[in-house]
Amino acid sequence: MVTLHVTSDHADGALFVYLEDVDPEGQSRYVTEGGLRLLHRRCTENPDFVQATPYHSFAKADAAPMVPGESAEIRFELWPTSARIAAGHRLRLAIAGADADTFDPVPAEGKPTLEVAWGPARPSRLELPVIDTAAAAEAAATPTRSGDRRRR
């Protein structure tokens, strides 16, 4: 999940984030991505089930235009995936306000200037689940009640 504290000079816009695995030589590999139209940033309760991650209804009643010049917290998920990041590699979160190859620009006219803040007052962040591979291997090798080893 990504949480960004964003200021815009427009009432609407879009955010696209790309998670990348960067090797020691600087070569990057795409891992996953996520995005959200700023107008749909309001998080609401999912009417169908309990959800621990941000839920956006995309309903007109939940639309929340940005106030130009005012910071807003934007929270959304990245597409689910799994990846093994090698020792010595880094993770990079690339942030963009458009994806010209895939989506029409938002807004249709004008080019919003987006500013992402970080620090104690406005802690933009990326939250990722991390699996302890040693613990996972041990759990997979633990016999079940029938005496069989667990299968993946």
C-alpha positions as CSV (number, residue, x, y, z in Angstrom):
1,M,0.0,0.0,0.0
2,V,1.2,3.5,-0.7
3,T,0.4,6.6,1.2
4,L,1.4,9.9,-0.4
5,H,0.9,13.4,0.9
6,V,0.2,15.4,-2.3
7,T,-0.4,19.0,-3.1
8,S,-1.7,19.9,-6.5
9,D,-2.5,23.2,-8.4
10,H,-5.6,21.6,-10.0
11,A,-8.8,20.2,-8.5
12,D,-8.2,16.8,-10.2
13,G,-5.3,14.7,-11.5
14,A,-3.9,11.2,-11.4
15,L,-1.1,9.4,-9.5
16,F,0.7,6.4,-10.9
17,V,3.3,4.6,-8.9
18,Y,5.7,1.8,-10.1
19,L,7.6,-0.4,-7.8
20,E,11.0,-1.4,-9.2
21,D,13.8,-3.7,-8.1
22,V,17.1,-2.0,-8.8
23,D,20.3,-4.0,-9.0
24,P,23.7,-2.7,-7.8
25,E,24.5,-1.6,-11.3
26,G,21.4,0.6,-11.5
27,Q,19.4,-1.7,-13.8
28,S,15.7,-1.7,-12.8
29,R,13.1,-4.4,-13.1
30,Y,9.4,-3.7,-12.9
31,V,7.7,-5.4,-9.9
32,T,4.2,-3.9,-9.8
33,E,2.2,-0.7,-10.0
34,G,-0.9,1.1,-8.7
35,G,-2.7,4.3,-9.4
36,L,-5.6,6.5,-8.4
37,R,-7.4,9.5,-9.8
38,L,-7.1,12.2,-7.2
39,L,-10.9,13.0,-7.3
40,H,-11.5,9.4,-6.0
41,R,-9.1,9.6,-3.0
42,R,-11.7,9.5,-0.3
43,C,-11.6,6.1,1.5
44,T,-14.9,4.6,2.6
45,E,-16.0,1.3,4.1
46,N,-16.4,-1.6,1.7
47,P,-20.1,-2.4,1.7
48,D,-19.4,-6.1,0.8
49,F,-16.8,-7.2,3.3
50,V,-14.3,-6.0,5.9
51,Q,-11.2,-4.8,4.3
52,A,-7.9,-3.8,5.9
53,T,-6.7,-1.8,2.9
54,P,-8.1,1.5,1.5
55,Y,-11.4,1.1,-0.3
56,H,-12.5,3.7,-2.9
57,S,-16.1,3.5,-4.0
58,F,-15.6,5.6,-7.1
59,A,-19.2,6.8,-6.5
60,K,-20.1,10.4,-7.5
61,A,-21.2,11.1,-3.9
62,D,-17.7,10.2,-2.6
63,A,-15.8,12.4,-5.1
64,A,-13.5,14.9,-3.4
65,P,-11.9,17.5,-5.6
66,M,-8.4,18.6,-4.5
67,V,-8.1,22.1,-3.0
68,P,-5.3,23.7,-5.0
69,G,-2.3,24.4,-2.8
70,E,-3.6,22.2,0.1
71,S,-2.0,18.9,1.0
72,A,-4.1,15.8,0.9
73,E,-3.4,12.2,1.9
74,I,-3.7,9.8,-1.0
75,R,-3.8,6.0,-0.1
76,F,-4.1,3.1,-2.5
77,E,-2.9,-0.4,-3.1
78,L,-0.5,-1.7,-5.6
79,W,-1.4,-4.7,-7.8
80,P,-0.7,-7.9,-5.8
81,T,2.4,-9.8,-6.7
82,S,5.3,-11.6,-5.2
83,A,9.0,-11.0,-5.8
84,R,12.2,-12.1,-4.4
85,I,14.5,-9.1,-4.0
86,A,18.2,-10.2,-4.0
87,A,20.7,-9.0,-1.4
88,G,22.3,-5.8,-2.5
89,H,19.3,-4.7,-4.5
90,R,17.1,-1.7,-3.7
91,L,13.4,-0.9,-4.1
92,R,12.5,2.2,-6.0
93,L,9.0,3.8,-6.1
94,A,8.7,5.8,-9.3
95,I,5.8,8.4,-9.0
96,A,4.2,9.9,-12.1
97,G,1.2,12.2,-12.8
98,A,0.4,10.5,-16.1
99,D,0.7,7.3,-18.0
100,A,0.5,8.4,-21.7
101,D,0.7,4.9,-23.1
102,T,-2.2,3.6,-21.1
103,F,-4.5,6.3,-19.8
104,D,-6.0,9.6,-21.0
105,P,-4.6,12.6,-19.1
106,V,-6.5,13.8,-16.1
107,P,-7.6,16.5,-16.3
108,A,-8.2,16.6,-20.0
109,E,-6.9,20.1,-20.2
110,G,-3.9,21.6,-18.3
111,K,-1.0,19.8,-16.7
112,P,-1.3,19.6,-12.9
113,T,1.9,20.2,-10.9
114,L,2.0,17.6,-8.1
115,E,4.2,17.9,-5.1
116,V,4.8,14.9,-2.8
117,A,5.8,15.6,0.8
118,W,7.6,13.3,3.2
119,G,8.9,13.6,6.7
120,P,7.5,13.5,10.2
121,A,4.7,16.0,9.6
122,R,3.5,14.4,6.3
123,P,4.9,10.8,6.2
124,S,4.5,9.6,2.7
125,R,5.4,5.9,2.7
126,L,5.3,2.5,1.0
127,E,4.1,-0.5,3.1
128,L,5.0,-4.0,1.8
129,P,4.5,-7.4,3.4
130,V,7.8,-9.1,4.0
131,I,8.1,-12.9,4.3
132,D,10.9,-14.4,6.4
133,T,12.1,-17.1,4.0
134,A,13.7,-19.2,6.7
135,A,10.5,-19.2,8.8
136,A,8.4,-19.9,5.7
137,A,10.6,-22.9,4.8
138,E,10.5,-24.2,8.4
139,A,6.7,-23.9,8.4
140,A,6.4,-25.7,5.0
141,A,8.5,-28.6,6.4
142,T,6.5,-29.0,9.7
143,P,4.6,-32.3,9.7
144,T,0.8,-32.0,9.9
145,R,-1.4,-34.2,12.1
146,S,-1.5,-36.9,9.5
147,G,2.3,-37.0,9.5
148,D,2.6,-35.7,6.0
149,R,4.6,-32.7,5.2
150,R,2.7,-29.6,4.2
151,R,2.5,-29.0,0.5
152,R,2.7,-25.6,-1.1
